[in-house]
Amino acid sequence: MLERRNLPDMRMLQTFEAAARHGNFTRAADELALTQSAVSRQVRELEAQIGIELFDRVPGKVVVTREGERFLKEIERLLSMAETTMRHARATAPGTQLLAINALPTFAVRWLLPRLPKYVSDHPGTTFDLTTRRDIFDFSKVQCDLAIHYGQPNWPGATCTYLCSEIVLPVAGGALSKGRLDKPEDLQDAPKVHVSERPTLWSDWFTAMGLDIPSPRNGHWFDQFSLTIEAAKAGLGYALLPRYLIEAELASGALKVVLDSPHSTEQAYYIVTPEGRGAIADAFRAWLLSQVSFRPLAS
């Protein structure tokens, strides 16, 4: 049975986290609207309660000890969960239900968010809490009902449901979109933009086109699809982009498919659900599966 009398005051944990983040008791006190002596006292009380020294005191600052660093990681997770719990409690009014979901940033902004208003319209009373973590996390330690994952269908403690493959197409914007290309070889020496997270995307595409071309390194590099899209729109180079991320640009003419030569990458998007998250997560998963035709949003 949990001995609650051994649990520290949440305010002491907040004080420790703030002091560790600032490396200074005075700045932590300013943030928390406390006095420097109150911060020092709370840290001493916490150290006495758990039996370890959390800080080395040096002139002008405090430095977290090795033991304190291990403790800090757990406290950061605990405070984050407490903050999320309170946010969820406040967001859920009578007659409403909250759905906490996680998706990769570019996918969330460019594909998911434009479609959410229709879901909310069809499911009144639904409130979303959307996060954009990139890592595979433990659902038992993160308050999340459903995640949209790119990669392989491997997620410990959860079920992965296939959502869609990633089909990339060569596109261009600006002056490059007005040029004429007849065959994949025309792109071998053409200016390109690359996604740092997918360094072999162009070479994989050339291979799929039946060409033995070394991995091209010429051109500009960006660490996210969102930046790569903007670079392609600006005419900095040809880009390989998933159609579902550039629906609006293709519809408006800001980007143009320069060769009708699609390539499906080896990985895909999956809907990840832990067990026992209830009907609301099941309903949202079914809705997501109904959206993968990638028809224009206005249709």
N, C-alpha and C positions, 0 to 999 in steps of 0.2 A: 504493500500500500504506500502511495506517495506521501511523504512527510512534508506537508505544505509549510510547516513552520521553518523548514530549512531553505525555502525559496527566498531569494533576495528581493528587495523592493525593486520594482521595475524602474523607478526613478534613479536608483543607484546604477543600474545597468546602462541607462541612457547617459548618465554622467560619465561613466567609464568609457563608453563608445565615443562620446564627444571629445573627451580629454585625449584619447588615443588618436583620433582623427586630426586634432589640432596640434598634438604634441606640446600642449601648453594648458595649464589649469586656468589661467586668466581668460584666454580666448574661449575656452569651454564654458566658463562662467558667464561670459557675455552672451553666448548663444542661448544658454539655458535660463537666463535672467536670475542667476545666483551670484553669490559672492565667491571670490577665490577660495576663501577659507571653507565655505560650504562644500565646494567641489573637492577640496583636499580631504575634508572630513568624510565625505561619502566614499571616496576611493579607499581611505584607510579602513572604514567599516567593511567594505566589500572584501578587501584583502584579508581582514581578520576572519570573515565568515567563511571564505573558501580556502584559507590557509596557504595562499601563495602571494608573492609580491608581483604586482601587475606592472609597475613602472620602476625604472631607475631614474632617480632624481639627479639631474645635472644642472649647472647654472643656466638659467634662462629657458629651460625646457624640460620635458619629461620624455623618456624613451621607453616604449613598451618592451617588457622582458620577453624572453623566449616562451616562457609559460603563459605570459599575458597574451602573446600573439595567438596561441592555440585557443585560449579562452575567448579572445576577441572574435574569431571566426564564428564560433557558436553563438555569441551574443548578437552579432550582426544578423545572422539568420533568424534568431529568435525575435529581434526587434522588427525585422522585415515582416515576419509572419504576423506579429501583433498589429502592425500598421495595416496590413492587408485585411486582417480580421475586422478591425474597426471600420475600415473603409467599406467593406462588404456589408457590415451591419447597418451603417448609415445609408447606404445606397439602396437597400432593399426595403421599400415602403410596403405597407399592407396591400396585398393583391398583386405584388410584383415578384419577379424572380430574377436572380442575378446569374449570369453565365460568365465564368472566367475562362478566357481562351488565350493561347499563345501561338504566335505565328512569326515567321521570319520578317524582318522589317519591310523589305521591298515588296514581298508578296502581300503583306498586310495592307500597305499603302495603295498599291496599284491594282490588286485584284479583289481583296476581301472588303476593304472599307467602302468602295463604291457600291457594293451589293448589300451591305448591312441595312441601309434604310428600308429596303424592300422586306427584309426579314422582320425588322421591328414593326413595320406596318402590318404584316401578316400575323405577328405574334405580339400583340400589345401587352405591355407590362414587363417585357424583357429588358433588363439592363446589362450592358456588357462591361467587363473589366478586361481590357486587351493589353497583353504584354508582348514583348518582342525578344525574348531570350533566344540565343542561338544554340545553346548547349542542350544535351539530353539530361533532364533533371529527374529527380525522384518525386513522383506525384504525392507520396506520403508526407513529403516535407515542403511541398509547394502547393499553395491553394489555387489549383488550376483544374478545370473540369475537362478540358480538351485542348490538344495541341495539334498544329499542322506542321509536319516534319518533312524536311527534304533530305533524302539519302536512301538508305536501305531500311527495310521494315524490321528494324531491330530496336526495341525500346524496353528495357527490363521493367517488369511489373505492369505492363500495359499491352493493349491490343492495337495493332496497326492495320488500318483499312486503306486499301489503295484508293487514292483520289484521282491522280492523273500523272501521265508521263510529262517530261519536259522536252518539248520540241522546239529547237532553235532554228532560226532563219537568218540569212544574211540580209541586213537592212542598212539603209543610209539616210542621212538627212542633209539639208543644205544643198550646196552645189553638187555634191556627190550623187544625190538622189536623181539628178537630171541626166547623168551619164548612162551609157548603154553597156550592159554586160551580157555576153552570150553563153559563157560556159564557166564552170568553177575555176579553171586555170586563170581566168582573167583577174581573180582575186589574189593570186599568189604574191605578187609584188605590190599590190594596191595598199594604200595606207589603212591601218586597222586600229581599232580600239579593243583592249583586252580587259577581262575581269580577273583580278589577281587571284581570287579564290578558285578560279577555273583555268589554270594556266595552259591546259591541253585542249581547250575547247576548239580552237581553230584547227589544230593538227588532227583532232578526232573528226572534225567535219570534213577536212580534206580526205582523210582515209575513207570515210563513209562515201565520199564522192568517187572513190576508186583511184585517188591520186597519192603517190608516194612522195609527199612533200614534208621536209623537216619542220618541226614546230616553229612557226614564225614568231620572231621576237620584235620585229619592227613595229613602231606605233606607240600609242599611249596606253598606260596601264591605270586602272581604277579598282579600288578594293570592294566596290559594291555595284550591283546591277543598276541601281538608281543613278549613280554617277555615270556609268557607261551609257545609259540611255540618253542622258543630257549631252554627253560628248558626241554621240552619234547624231543627235538632233542638230548640234552646232556644226556638223560637217567635218569633225576632226578625223573621221575615218569610218570604214565599214565595220559593222559590229554583228556578232552572232547573238541574237536575243530571243528569249521565249515569247511566242506570240501573245500569251495571256498577260504578259507584263506591259505590252505596248498596244493594247487594244485602242486606247484613245488616240495615240499618235498615228496609228495606221488609218483610223477613221478620219482624222483631221488632215492627213497628208504631211504631218511633220516628219514622219518616217515612211519610207517606201521599201517594200521587199524588192531587192535588186535581182534576185534569182529565186525561182520557185524550186528550191532544193532544200527541203527540211531535213533535219537530223534529230533523231530521238536519242537523248543522252542515256547513259546506263542507269542513272538513278531517277527517282520519282518522288512525288509528294504523297504523303500518307496522313490520314487522320488518326491521331493517337488518343485513345481513351483508357483510363484506368477503370477497374471494376467498381461498380456500385456508385457511380456518380449521378444516377437518376435519369428520369425521362427527358429533362431539358437538354442534356448532352446528347442523348440519342436522337432527339428531334433536330438538333442543330447539325449533327453528323449527316442525317438523311437529307437535310437541305443543302449542305455542302456538296453532296454527291449529285444533287440535281442541277448544280451550277457548272459542271465541268464541260459543258458543250462549248464554252467560250464564245457564245453568241455576243454581238455588240450589246452594250448595256441598254440601249434604247429599244431593242427588239422585244 
